[in-house]
């Protein structure tokens, strides 16, 4: 059944439709929560809180934007709140382009993205690298580059202008690329 | 050119892809003098092409790193929300 019909049924008290909406989006929400939080327990907690918000607010949902857009926004806000309460000073500042872009240091990476599924050491490197990135930048990178949302959708979710999204994306990409370059240049 | 076309293509980004990507970030039109200068540079610069290829690979690493919700986490979610299968 299509999303808008399920939302309409859920708004009229149909619990089965509500369950179907949860099942439709639980994998997306869990995966996105993990990608922002980088911790399975926190990702599960965020997923639960996100769907609780959806259940409580389903009657206010107007259908003007996609439900997924709304869910992404709740996850992003929840993860930001968690990150700010837990780590105020542990992130690397990337407010300066010159400090981020390091095109002179180019190494040949021996590891390729198709090795990720079976390589726990690689996962750890990716986790450690992105955890240094400020959550505000991490969310933009994840929404635009990893989840594949448009710049406009990303801007709407994070409530930033399009130039601001592009700027954060540009710096986040360069920062992560430099972090991986530092780690991979020693890998054979 | 659309935003989709301006995104670096997976695998083999061309100089044009790289130029479009940079100009898009700079807010420049593709045929502006600044973008033409960038294109000229990139067509002759292995280092820049290599750099942008590594940025694209970075994105692919994070795209391919996914986690699956477990059956237990699914059940806990349904219980938490007071729903039934």
Interface residues (C-beta under 8 A of the other chain):
Chain A: X15 X18 X19 X22 X26 X27 X30 X31 X34 X35 X40 X43 X44 X47 X48 X51 X52 X55 X103 X104 X106 X109 X112 X113 X114 X116 X117 X122 X123 X126 X130 X141 X142 X145 X146 X150 X151 X163 X166 X167 X170 X173 X174 X176 X177 X180 X181
Chain B: X3 X24 X25 X27 X47 X48 X50 X51 X54 X55 X57 X58 X59 X60 X61 X62 X63 X64 X65 X66 X67 X68 X69 X73 X74 X76 X77 X78 X80 X81 X83 X84 X85
